[in-house]
């Protein structure tokens, strides 16, 4: 049985299949009976809950409050912002009727033609339109600003090609929507939330990211600027892991949201929106995991420490259990989640393989001989290193080990990312090398034509104009030969 647990496709053989295998075998998610949708299983949802809990705390520290807005949006709302509706029109699921009735033969149900809605409703692909229609009633004066709301919810985008967590028709996310009196405030907010996402990715997910601004072609529908964090997966592909949008006054004008300024004159409000989704689960899996299964950062692992006793009789189990009681209590007081697995329906070997597969960061094992010698076997999931140590001081050792694992997996991912960022000025060389993955820092002339040609020739896209890169002398565009306006990160992506 333990052997079956380890039968993942190897990353080197088929990275894509390895990912799909791992999502299912680690009990994260499974396909739903609805095309393109997934069922997130308890273990997968527990990871998402930890992400959500930490992000929620970070949002609230910036002054954001949670709210909830309807799932269904009147179709006419989407028509008010032209770029926005154009960006989402092909992905919208539409509700046209509100009632079913029994078929004539009584063996099934059919849509009642008499129950057609006066106006069709869209299952939200994102909520800018209904929220800005709402803000119109909330905002009257400069005293009402800023408004900083976030909602945790599901959205629907009718995707044709889906993969669990990375791209599904229905997914979970948060979407923040803020309203401000000035352009400067809104731009500052959009960038502030990008930095919140970057901090979360690096400090909690242990995923290094590149921060930057999207090209006009790649920006969010209806935005003036889209800021992004881009993570590199182990196959060298990019994953857009969070975005924050400066929306300007587009939605305020579409929904006529004005406020009276301090001079008692009406002005349109300035807006932002920002979001991350269960796609972060895909990043977590693909950045850290190995051929044995998940490797989870301790800060997001549902079970941080698992204790597996090995016993010959009830008396021995009772003695091991008693010895661990104060240790479990002390670990829990430190906020460390612990599972003591004394189930007798699975062999130790099966348990070991299962917890490796599920990415539990630290495993403690005690058998009869360990009990006599006051020792314990400790294993760290990130390196699979095992050692036998004294039971004395085990709480402090575990606490330090969890910190070390968190740091180690980040550094490993950062080193991999940095080793796979290349400067490239030759298009023929780029076309050949991009097939093997990596982030390419290249000069770009700023035109949509050049951007489209790169995508057509290589399936790679401009991920962002990265922050922190000297743009004073970007050079010559490798495709057009024209003077470049920026150095950009180009990569194939999920």
C-alpha positions as CSV (number, residue, x, y, z in Angstrom):
1,X,0.0,0.0,0.0
2,X,2.8,2.4,0.9
3,X,4.4,1.7,-2.5
4,X,1.2,2.8,-4.2
5,X,1.3,6.2,-2.5
6,X,4.7,6.9,-4.1
7,X,3.8,6.1,-7.6
8,X,3.8,9.7,-8.9
9,X,5.0,10.4,-12.4
10,X,8.5,11.8,-12.1
11,X,8.9,15.5,-12.9
12,X,11.7,14.8,-15.3
13,X,9.5,12.4,-17.3
14,X,6.3,14.5,-17.5
15,X,6.1,17.6,-15.4
16,X,2.5,18.3,-16.3
17,X,1.4,14.7,-15.4
18,X,3.4,14.9,-12.2
19,X,1.4,17.9,-11.2
20,X,-2.0,16.4,-12.0
21,X,-1.0,13.1,-10.2
22,X,0.1,15.1,-7.1
23,X,-3.1,17.1,-6.8
24,X,-5.1,13.9,-6.7
25,X,-2.9,11.6,-4.7
26,X,-2.1,14.2,-2.0
27,X,-5.8,14.6,-1.5
28,X,-5.9,18.3,-2.5
29,X,-8.6,18.2,-5.2
30,X,-10.5,16.1,-7.7
31,X,-12.5,16.8,-10.8
32,X,-16.1,17.8,-10.3
33,X,-19.1,16.5,-12.3
34,X,-19.4,20.0,-13.8
35,X,-16.9,20.5,-16.7
36,X,-13.9,22.6,-15.8
37,X,-14.7,22.7,-12.1
38,X,-13.0,21.0,-9.2
39,X,-13.8,19.7,-5.7
40,X,-11.3,21.0,-3.2
41,X,-10.9,18.2,-0.6
42,X,-10.5,18.9,3.1
43,X,-6.7,18.7,3.1
44,X,-6.4,21.1,0.1
45,X,-9.0,23.4,1.7
46,X,-7.0,23.4,4.9
47,X,-4.0,24.9,3.1
48,X,-6.2,27.5,1.4
49,X,-7.7,28.4,4.8
50,X,-4.3,29.1,6.2
51,X,-3.5,31.3,3.2
52,X,-6.8,33.1,3.5
53,X,-6.3,33.6,7.2
54,X,-2.9,35.2,6.8
55,X,-3.8,37.3,3.8
56,X,-6.9,38.5,5.5
57,X,-4.9,39.7,8.5
58,X,-2.4,41.5,6.2
59,X,-5.3,43.2,4.3
60,X,-6.9,44.4,7.5
61,X,-3.6,45.8,8.8
62,X,-3.8,48.3,5.8
63,X,-7.3,49.4,6.7
64,X,-9.3,47.1,4.4
65,X,-12.7,45.7,5.6
66,X,-14.5,42.6,4.4
67,X,-17.9,42.8,2.7
68,X,-20.0,40.6,0.4
69,X,-21.6,41.4,-2.9
70,X,-24.1,39.4,-5.0
71,X,-23.0,36.4,-7.1
72,X,-25.4,37.5,-10.0
73,X,-24.8,40.7,-11.9
74,X,-27.3,42.3,-14.3
75,X,-26.0,42.0,-17.9
76,X,-26.5,45.7,-18.4
77,X,-23.9,46.5,-15.8
78,X,-21.2,44.8,-17.8
79,X,-22.2,46.8,-20.9
80,X,-21.3,50.1,-19.1
81,X,-17.5,49.7,-19.3
82,X,-16.5,48.8,-22.8
83,X,-13.0,47.5,-22.2
84,X,-14.2,45.5,-19.2
85,X,-17.0,43.7,-21.0
86,X,-14.7,43.1,-24.0
87,X,-12.2,41.4,-21.7
88,X,-14.7,39.0,-20.1
89,X,-17.5,38.5,-22.7
90,X,-16.2,35.1,-23.9
91,X,-16.0,33.7,-20.4
92,X,-19.4,34.7,-19.0
93,X,-21.9,32.2,-17.8
94,X,-25.4,33.6,-18.2
95,X,-28.6,32.9,-16.2
96,X,-31.7,33.2,-18.4
97,X,-34.5,31.4,-16.4
98,X,-35.4,31.1,-12.7
99,X,-37.5,27.9,-12.7
100,X,-37.6,24.2,-13.8
101,X,-40.6,22.0,-14.3
102,X,-41.2,18.3,-14.8
103,X,-41.1,17.1,-18.4
104,X,-44.2,15.8,-20.0
105,X,-43.3,12.2,-19.4
106,X,-42.4,13.0,-15.8
107,X,-38.9,11.4,-16.0
108,X,-36.8,14.5,-16.0
109,X,-36.9,18.3,-15.6
110,X,-36.9,21.0,-18.2
111,X,-36.5,24.8,-18.1
112,X,-39.9,26.5,-17.7
113,X,-40.2,28.8,-20.8
114,X,-42.6,31.0,-18.9
115,X,-39.9,31.7,-16.2
116,X,-37.6,33.7,-18.4
117,X,-35.9,36.6,-16.6
118,X,-36.7,40.1,-17.8
119,X,-32.9,40.8,-17.8
120,X,-30.3,38.1,-18.1
121,X,-27.9,37.8,-15.1
122,X,-24.1,37.1,-15.3
123,X,-22.5,34.8,-12.8
124,X,-19.7,37.1,-11.6
125,X,-16.4,36.7,-13.5
126,X,-15.2,39.6,-11.2
127,X,-17.2,42.2,-9.3
128,X,-16.1,45.7,-10.4
129,X,-19.4,46.5,-12.1
130,X,-21.8,45.6,-9.2
131,X,-19.5,47.1,-6.6
132,X,-19.2,50.4,-8.4
133,X,-23.0,50.5,-8.9
134,X,-23.1,50.0,-5.1
135,X,-20.5,52.6,-4.3
136,X,-22.6,55.2,-6.1
137,X,-25.0,55.1,-3.2
138,X,-22.2,55.1,-0.6
139,X,-20.1,58.0,-1.8
140,X,-21.3,61.6,-1.7
141,X,-18.6,63.7,-0.2
142,X,-14.8,63.6,0.3
143,X,-15.7,62.6,3.9
144,X,-16.9,59.2,2.6
145,X,-13.5,58.4,1.1
146,X,-11.5,56.3,1.0
147,X,-13.6,53.1,0.8
148,X,-11.5,50.0,1.1
149,X,-13.5,46.8,0.8
150,X,-12.5,43.2,0.1
151,X,-14.6,40.1,-0.5
152,X,-13.7,36.4,-0.3
153,X,-15.9,34.6,-2.8
154,X,-16.1,32.3,-5.8
155,X,-16.2,33.5,-9.4
156,X,-17.0,31.9,-12.7
157,X,-15.0,32.2,-15.9
158,X,-16.0,29.7,-18.6
159,X,-12.5,28.4,-19.4
160,X,-12.0,26.0,-22.3
161,X,-8.8,24.3,-21.1
162,X,-8.7,23.7,-17.4
163,X,-6.3,22.3,-14.8
164,X,-6.9,22.0,-11.0
165,X,-6.0,25.2,-9.2
166,X,-4.1,26.7,-12.1
167,X,-7.2,27.4,-14.3
168,X,-10.7,26.3,-13.5
169,X,-14.1,27.6,-14.6
170,X,-15.1,28.2,-11.0
171,X,-12.4,29.2,-8.5
172,X,-12.1,30.8,-5.0
173,X,-10.4,34.1,-4.6
174,X,-10.4,37.5,-2.8
175,X,-11.1,40.7,-4.7
176,X,-10.4,44.1,-3.1
177,X,-12.1,47.2,-4.5
178,X,-11.1,50.6,-3.2
179,X,-12.3,54.1,-3.9
180,X,-10.1,57.2,-3.5
181,X,-10.3,61.0,-3.8
182,X,-7.1,61.4,-5.8
183,X,-5.1,59.7,-8.4
184,X,-2.1,59.6,-6.2
185,X,-3.9,57.8,-3.4
186,X,-5.3,55.2,-5.8
187,X,-1.9,54.5,-7.4
188,X,-0.3,54.3,-4.0
189,X,-3.0,51.8,-2.9
190,X,-2.6,49.6,-6.0
191,X,1.2,49.4,-5.5
192,X,0.8,48.9,-1.7
193,X,-1.4,45.8,-2.2
194,X,1.1,44.4,-4.7
195,X,3.7,44.6,-2.0
196,X,1.4,42.8,0.4
197,X,1.0,40.0,-2.1
198,X,4.8,39.8,-2.6
199,X,5.4,39.7,1.1
200,X,2.9,37.0,1.5
201,X,4.3,34.9,-1.3
202,X,7.9,35.2,-0.1
203,X,7.4,35.1,3.7
204,X,4.6,32.6,4.0
205,X,4.6,30.6,0.7
206,X,8.4,30.7,0.5
207,X,7.9,31.6,-3.2
208,X,10.3,34.2,-4.6
209,X,8.5,36.6,-7.0
210,X,9.3,39.3,-9.6
211,X,7.3,42.4,-9.1
212,X,6.5,44.6,-12.1
213,X,3.9,46.3,-14.3
214,X,2.1,44.6,-17.2
215,X,2.2,45.7,-20.8
216,X,-0.9,47.3,-22.2
217,X,-1.8,44.1,-24.0
218,X,-1.6,42.0,-20.8
219,X,-3.2,44.4,-18.4
220,X,-6.6,43.8,-16.8
221,X,-9.7,44.8,-18.9
222,X,-10.6,48.3,-17.9
223,X,-7.4,49.2,-16.0
224,X,-4.9,51.9,-16.7
225,X,-2.1,49.9,-15.1
226,X,-1.9,46.3,-13.8
227,X,0.9,45.4,-11.4
228,X,1.9,41.8,-11.0
229,X,3.9,39.3,-9.1
230,X,5.4,36.6,-11.3
231,X,6.7,33.3,-9.9
232,X,8.9,30.7,-11.6
233,X,7.9,27.1,-11.5
234,X,10.4,24.2,-11.5
235,X,9.9,23.8,-15.3
236,X,11.0,27.4,-15.8
237,X,7.5,28.6,-16.7
238,X,6.0,31.7,-15.2
239,X,2.8,31.8,-13.1
240,X,1.1,35.1,-12.6
241,X,0.4,34.8,-8.9
242,X,-1.3,38.0,-8.0
243,X,-2.4,41.3,-9.6
244,X,-3.3,44.8,-8.5
245,X,-4.9,47.2,-10.8
246,X,-5.0,51.0,-11.0
247,X,-8.4,51.5,-12.6
248,X,-8.3,55.3,-12.9
249,X,-11.7,56.8,-13.1
250,X,-13.1,54.4,-15.8
251,X,-15.6,52.7,-13.5
252,X,-16.5,55.8,-11.6
253,X,-17.4,57.4,-15.0
254,X,-19.3,54.3,-16.2
255,X,-21.4,54.2,-13.0
256,X,-21.4,58.0,-12.4
257,X,-19.7,57.8,-9.0
258,X,-18.8,61.4,-8.0
259,X,-18.0,63.1,-4.7
260,X,-18.1,66.7,-3.6
261,X,-14.5,67.8,-2.9
262,X,-13.5,70.2,-0.1
263,X,-14.4,73.1,-2.4
264,X,-17.9,71.6,-2.8
265,X,-17.3,70.8,-6.4
266,X,-18.1,67.3,-7.9
267,X,-15.2,65.0,-9.0
268,X,-15.1,61.5,-10.2
269,X,-13.7,58.9,-7.8
270,X,-10.4,57.1,-8.4
271,X,-10.3,53.3,-8.2
272,X,-8.3,50.1,-7.6
273,X,-9.0,46.4,-7.6
274,X,-6.7,43.6,-6.6
275,X,-6.9,39.8,-6.2
276,X,-5.3,36.5,-5.6
277,X,-7.0,33.1,-6.1
278,X,-6.7,29.4,-5.5
279,X,-4.1,29.6,-8.3
280,X,-1.7,30.2,-5.4
281,X,-2.2,26.6,-4.5
282,X,-0.7,25.7,-7.9
283,X,2.3,27.9,-7.3
284,X,2.8,26.3,-3.9
285,X,2.8,22.8,-5.4
286,X,5.0,23.5,-8.4
287,X,7.7,25.6,-6.8
288,X,8.6,23.3,-3.9
289,X,7.3,19.8,-4.4
290,X,9.4,16.7,-5.5
291,X,9.0,13.2,-6.8
292,X,7.9,12.0,-3.4
293,X,5.0,14.4,-3.1
294,X,4.2,17.8,-1.7
295,X,6.8,19.9,0.1
296,X,4.9,22.5,2.1
297,X,6.3,25.6,3.8
298,X,5.7,25.1,7.6
299,X,3.8,28.4,7.9
300,X,1.0,27.1,5.6
301,X,1.1,23.3,6.4
302,X,-2.2,22.1,8.0
303,X,-0.1,19.6,10.0
304,X,3.3,21.0,10.8
305,X,4.5,18.0,12.9
306,X,3.3,14.4,12.8
307,X,4.3,12.0,15.6
308,X,4.2,8.3,14.6
309,X,4.6,5.9,17.6
310,X,5.7,2.3,16.8
311,X,4.6,-0.2,19.5
312,X,4.5,-3.9,20.1
313,X,1.8,-4.0,22.8
314,X,-0.7,-1.7,24.5
315,X,1.6,-1.1,27.4
316,X,4.3,0.3,25.2
317,X,1.9,2.5,23.3
318,X,0.5,3.9,26.5
319,X,4.1,4.7,27.7
320,X,5.0,6.5,24.4
321,X,1.7,8.3,24.5
322,X,2.3,9.5,28.0
323,X,5.8,10.6,27.2
324,X,4.6,12.8,24.3
325,X,1.7,14.5,26.1
326,X,3.7,17.4,27.5
327,X,5.6,17.8,24.2
328,X,2.4,18.0,22.2
329,X,1.0,20.5,24.7
330,X,4.1,22.7,24.5
331,X,4.2,22.6,20.7
332,X,0.6,23.6,20.5
333,X,1.2,26.5,23.0
334,X,3.8,27.8,20.5
335,X,1.1,27.7,17.8
336,X,2.5,24.6,16.1
337,X,-0.1,22.1,14.8
338,X,0.6,18.5,15.8
339,X,-0.9,15.2,14.8
340,X,-0.3,12.1,17.0
341,X,-1.0,9.2,14.7
342,X,-1.7,6.1,16.8
343,X,-4.2,4.6,14.4
344,X,-3.7,0.8,14.3
345,X,-5.3,0.3,10.9
346,X,-2.2,1.4,8.9
347,X,1.4,0.2,9.0
348,X,4.1,2.7,9.9
349,X,5.6,2.4,6.4
350,X,2.2,3.4,4.9
351,X,2.0,6.4,7.3
352,X,5.5,7.5,6.5
353,X,4.8,7.5,2.7
354,X,1.4,9.2,3.2
355,X,2.8,12.1,5.3
356,X,5.7,12.5,2.8
357,X,3.2,12.7,0.0
358,X,1.2,15.3,1.9
359,X,4.2,17.4,2.6
360,X,4.1,17.4,6.4
361,X,7.3,19.4,7.3
362,X,8.5,17.4,10.4
363,X,8.0,13.7,11.3
364,X,8.9,12.3,14.7
365,X,9.0,8.6,15.3
366,X,9.4,6.7,18.6
367,X,9.6,2.9,19.0
368,X,10.3,0.7,22.0
369,X,14.1,1.0,21.8
370,X,13.8,4.8,21.5
371,X,11.6,4.8,24.6
372,X,14.3,2.8,26.5
373,X,17.1,5.1,25.3
374,X,15.2,8.4,25.6
375,X,15.8,9.1,21.9
376,X,13.6,9.9,18.9
377,X,13.9,9.9,15.2
378,X,13.3,13.2,13.5
379,X,12.9,13.7,9.8
380,X,12.6,16.9,7.8
381,X,10.4,16.8,4.6
382,X,12.3,19.3,2.5
383,X,15.6,17.3,2.4
384,X,14.3,13.9,3.6
385,X,17.2,13.9,6.2
386,X,16.7,11.7,9.2
387,X,18.6,11.6,12.5
388,X,18.2,10.0,15.9
389,X,18.4,12.7,18.7
390,X,17.8,12.9,22.4
391,X,14.2,13.3,23.4
392,X,15.3,16.1,25.8
393,X,14.9,19.5,24.3
394,X,12.8,18.2,21.4
395,X,10.3,21.1,21.5
396,X,13.0,23.7,20.9
397,X,14.6,21.5,18.3
398,X,11.3,21.1,16.4
399,X,10.6,24.8,16.6
400,X,14.0,25.7,15.2
401,X,13.7,23.0,12.5
402,X,10.4,24.4,11.2
403,X,12.0,27.9,10.9
404,X,15.0,26.3,9.1
405,X,12.8,24.4,6.7
406,X,10.8,27.6,5.9
407,X,14.0,29.5,5.2
408,X,15.6,26.6,3.3
409,X,12.8,26.1,0.8
410,X,12.6,29.8,0.0
411,X,16.4,30.0,-0.6
412,X,16.3,26.9,-2.7
413,X,13.5,28.4,-4.9
414,X,15.2,31.8,-5.0
415,X,18.5,30.2,-6.1
416,X,16.7,28.2,-8.8
417,X,14.8,31.3,-10.0
418,X,17.9,33.5,-10.1
419,X,19.9,30.9,-12.0
420,X,17.2,30.8,-14.6
421,X,16.9,34.6,-15.3
422,X,18.9,35.4,-18.5
423,X,19.7,38.6,-20.3
424,X,19.2,38.1,-24.0
425,X,19.5,40.5,-26.9
426,X,19.5,38.0,-29.8
427,X,16.1,36.9,-31.1
428,X,17.3,33.6,-32.7
429,X,19.1,32.6,-29.5
430,X,16.0,33.6,-27.5
431,X,13.7,31.5,-29.7
432,X,15.8,28.4,-29.1
433,X,16.5,28.9,-25.4
434,X,12.9,29.9,-24.3
435,X,11.7,26.4,-25.2
436,X,13.6,25.1,-22.1
437,X,12.0,27.6,-19.7
438,X,13.4,30.5,-17.8
439,X,12.8,34.3,-17.4
440,X,14.4,36.3,-20.2
441,X,15.3,39.9,-19.6
442,X,15.1,41.5,-23.0
443,X,14.9,45.0,-24.6
444,X,11.4,45.8,-26.0
445,X,10.4,48.6,-28.3
446,X,7.0,49.0,-26.5
447,X,4.9,48.1,-29.5
448,X,2.0,45.6,-29.5
449,X,3.2,44.3,-32.9
450,X,6.5,43.2,-31.5
451,X,4.8,41.7,-28.5
452,X,2.4,39.7,-30.7
453,X,5.2,38.4,-32.9
454,X,7.1,37.1,-29.9
455,X,3.9,35.3,-28.7
456,X,3.2,33.9,-32.2
457,X,6.8,32.7,-32.8
458,X,7.5,31.2,-29.3
459,X,4.3,31.0,-27.2
460,X,6.1,33.2,-24.7
461,X,4.6,36.5,-23.4
462,X,5.9,39.7,-21.8
463,X,5.2,38.9,-18.1
464,X,6.1,42.4,-16.9
465,X,8.3,45.5,-16.9
466,X,10.2,44.5,-13.7
467,X,10.8,46.8,-10.8
468,X,14.3,47.2,-9.6
469,X,15.9,46.9,-13.0
470,X,17.9,49.8,-14.4
471,X,15.8,51.1,-17.4
472,X,18.0,54.1,-18.2
473,X,19.6,52.5,-21.2
474,X,17.4,49.5,-22.3
475,X,19.2,49.0,-25.6
476,X,17.8,47.8,-29.0
477,X,14.7,45.6,-29.5
478,X,15.9,42.1,-30.5
479,X,12.9,41.6,-32.8
480,X,12.4,44.9,-34.6
481,X,15.8,46.5,-34.2
482,X,14.2,49.7,-33.0
483,X,15.4,51.5,-29.9
484,X,13.9,49.8,-26.8
485,X,11.8,51.7,-24.3
486,X,12.1,49.0,-21.5
487,X,13.7,45.9,-20.5
488,X,11.0,43.3,-19.9
489,X,10.7,39.8,-18.5
490,X,9.6,37.4,-21.2
491,X,8.6,33.7,-20.5
492,X,6.3,30.9,-21.3
493,X,3.6,30.7,-18.7
494,X,0.7,28.8,-17.2
